[in-house]
Amino acid sequence: MNIMKYKDVLVLTKEKIQEAMALLRAREMRKKGELEICRLQSLIAEKEQKIQECASIYPVDFDKLIDSLDDLELTQRRKEQFEKILAEMFPDD
């Protein structure tokens, strides 16, 4: 990597600097989205385990079970939304 001459850097416009950083920033945002999807997948697995635990306890607390199912479905929907957003925003990657 060569460091640009300072006078050349000063001549660059903000638009040119933004243009040079665009690809890196796009890649960074895609990776952040992918990381969030991974986090959600882990959370889904935890919530599924919690549901199994709720269903196996006597007496069954149906309100807690229903709340856990709702929470799981919300998390799954959020993951699907993230996947859809990433597919739309970063189709080339």
C-alpha positions in Angstrom: 0.0 0.0 0.0 1.3 3.4 -0.9 0.3 6.4 1.1 -1.0 9.3 -0.9 0.8 12.6 -0.9 -0.8 14.9 1.5 -1.4 17.6 -1.1 -3.3 15.0 -3.2 -5.4 14.1 -0.2 -6.3 17.7 0.4 -7.4 18.0 -3.2 -9.8 15.1 -3.0 -13.4 16.1 -2.6 -15.7 14.6 0.1 -17.6 12.8 -2.7 -14.4 11.1 -3.9 -13.5 10.0 -0.4 -17.0 8.7 0.1 -16.9 6.9 -3.2 -13.6 5.2 -2.3 -15.1 4.0 1.0 -18.4 2.9 -0.4 -17.5 -0.7 -1.2 -15.8 -1.2 2.2 -18.8 0.2 4.1 -21.2 -1.9 2.1 -19.2 -5.0 3.0 -19.1 -4.0 6.6 -22.9 -3.5 6.8 -23.5 -6.9 5.1 -21.2 -8.6 7.6 -23.0 -6.9 10.5 -26.3 -8.1 9.1 -25.0 -11.6 8.8 -23.7 -11.5 12.4 -27.1 -10.5 13.5 -28.7 -13.4 11.7 -26.3 -15.7 13.4 -27.2 -14.2 16.8 -30.9 -14.7 16.0 -30.3 -18.3 15.0 -28.7 -18.9 18.3 -31.5 -17.2 20.1 -34.1 -19.3 18.2 -32.4 -22.5 19.4 -32.4 -21.2 23.0 -36.1 -20.3 22.7 -37.0 -23.8 21.2 -35.2 -25.4 24.2 -37.2 -23.2 26.6 -40.4 -24.2 24.9 -39.5 -27.9 25.4 -38.8 -27.3 29.0 -42.1 -25.5 29.5 -44.0 -28.3 27.9 -42.3 -31.0 30.0 -43.0 -29.5 33.5 -46.0 -30.6 35.5 -48.3 -28.8 35.7 -48.0 -27.2 32.4 -48.1 -23.4 32.6 -50.0 -22.7 29.3 -49.7 -19.0 29.5 -46.0 -19.2 29.8 -45.9 -21.8 27.0 -48.0 -19.5 24.7 -45.8 -16.5 25.5 -42.7 -18.6 24.7 -44.2 -19.7 21.4 -45.1 -16.1 20.5 -41.6 -15.0 21.4 -40.1 -17.7 19.2 -42.3 -16.8 16.2 -41.4 -13.1 16.6 -37.7 -14.0 16.6 -38.0 -16.3 13.6 -39.9 -13.5 11.8 -37.1 -11.0 12.7 -34.5 -13.4 11.3 -36.5 -13.8 8.0 -36.8 -10.0 7.7 -33.0 -9.7 8.2 -32.4 -12.3 5.5 -34.8 -10.5 3.1 -33.3 -7.1 3.8 -29.7 -8.5 3.2 -30.8 -10.2 -0.1 -32.4 -6.9 -1.3 -29.7 -4.5 -0.2 -26.7 -6.7 -1.1 -27.7 -8.9 -4.1 -24.2 -9.0 -5.7 -22.3 -10.3 -2.6 
